[in-house]
Amino acid sequence: MSDYIVKGLAHIGIMAEDPRKCAEFYVEKLGFRHFYEKELGQMTLSFVENGGCVIEFVQKGPVPVPGTVDHIALEVMGIEALVAELKAAGVEFESENINHMADFFPNGVKNIFFKGPAGERIELFDYSR
């Protein structure tokens, strides 16, 4: 038995010139609920959800192609064990260490990014909402 669980999709990160405007559209026109927003230096993140679908609108500097999927985030428990196993299997991560943001969401978040076999950007996202 492993020391981690991949629970499924946490969210899809979409590049946006104006994350707040995008979130408002999803709330007003599509019945989503806006549940979290965060400024991280030059980056703005805005999260909306409806049922099991969570979308994170991401603005981090000039957006080359608005609407482009920046990443898919997998919700995990036990991120440290999973990262160690992936590193042992030769997976290369964008950063050496797992990022811990204690002030992100009510209970904090641990995350790290890497590329999948098709070049897709994958985020491991360990949190309690």
C-alpha positions in Angstrom: 0.0 0.0 0.0 1.4 3.4 -0.9 1.6 6.4 1.3 -0.3 8.7 -1.0 -3.6 8.9 -2.8 -4.4 10.6 -6.1 -8.0 11.6 -5.6 -8.8 13.0 -9.0 -8.9 16.4 -10.7 -8.5 19.3 -8.3 -8.9 22.0 -11.0 -8.0 23.2 -14.5 -5.8 26.3 -14.7 -6.7 28.6 -17.6 -4.6 31.7 -18.7 -6.7 34.9 -18.5 -6.0 38.6 -19.0 -8.6 39.4 -16.4 -9.3 36.5 -14.0 -12.0 38.4 -12.1 -13.9 39.2 -15.3 -13.7 35.5 -16.3 -14.9 34.4 -12.9 -17.8 36.8 -13.1 -18.9 35.4 -16.4 -18.9 31.9 -15.1 -20.9 33.0 -12.0 -23.4 35.2 -13.8 -23.9 33.2 -17.0 -23.1 29.6 -16.2 -24.2 29.1 -12.5 -20.8 28.7 -11.0 -19.9 30.0 -7.6 -16.8 32.1 -7.0 -15.1 30.6 -4.0 -11.5 31.9 -3.8 -9.2 34.6 -5.1 -5.5 35.2 -4.3 -2.9 37.7 -5.3 0.6 36.2 -5.3 3.1 39.0 -6.2 2.5 39.6 -10.0 0.0 36.7 -10.2 -3.7 36.8 -9.8 -5.7 33.6 -9.3 -9.5 33.3 -9.3 -11.3 30.0 -8.6 -14.9 29.1 -9.6 -16.7 25.8 -9.1 -19.9 24.1 -10.1 -20.5 20.5 -9.0 -17.2 18.7 -9.3 -15.8 21.2 -11.9 -13.3 23.7 -10.6 -11.6 26.2 -12.9 -8.7 28.5 -11.8 -8.2 31.6 -14.0 -4.5 32.6 -13.9 -3.0 35.9 -14.8 0.8 36.1 -14.5 2.2 38.8 -16.7 1.3 39.2 -20.3 -0.9 36.4 -21.5 0.4 35.1 -24.8 -2.8 33.3 -25.8 -5.8 33.9 -23.5 -7.8 30.8 -22.8 -4.9 28.5 -23.1 -4.9 25.7 -20.5 -1.9 26.4 -18.3 -2.1 23.2 -16.3 -4.2 20.4 -14.9 -4.1 20.0 -11.1 -4.5 16.6 -9.5 -5.8 16.5 -5.9 -3.5 14.3 -3.8 -3.0 13.3 -0.2 0.6 12.5 0.8 2.3 14.7 -1.8 5.8 14.0 -0.3 5.5 10.2 -0.8 4.2 10.6 -4.4 6.9 13.1 -5.3 9.6 10.8 -3.9 8.2 7.9 -5.9 8.0 10.0 -9.1 11.6 11.3 -8.7 12.8 7.8 -8.1 11.2 6.9 -11.4 13.1 9.7 -13.2 10.3 12.3 -13.4 11.8 15.8 -13.4 10.0 18.6 -11.6 9.9 22.3 -12.4 11.3 23.0 -8.9 13.5 21.0 -6.6 11.2 21.2 -3.6 7.5 21.1 -2.9 6.0 24.5 -2.4 4.0 25.1 0.8 1.7 28.1 0.9 0.2 28.3 4.4 -2.0 31.3 3.6 -3.6 29.7 0.4 -7.1 28.4 0.9 -8.2 28.1 4.6 -5.8 25.3 5.5 -2.9 25.9 3.2 -1.7 24.1 0.1 1.3 22.1 -1.0 2.1 21.9 -4.7 4.6 21.1 -7.3 4.6 21.0 -11.1 6.1 18.7 -13.8 5.5 17.8 -17.4 3.5 14.7 -18.5 4.5 12.5 -21.5 2.6 14.7 -24.0 4.2 17.9 -22.6 1.2 18.8 -20.5 1.9 20.7 -17.4 0.7 18.8 -14.3 0.3 20.2 -10.8 0.1 18.0 -7.7 -2.2 19.8 -5.3 -2.4 18.7 -1.7 -4.9 20.7 0.4 -7.9 20.5 2.6 -10.9 22.7 1.7 
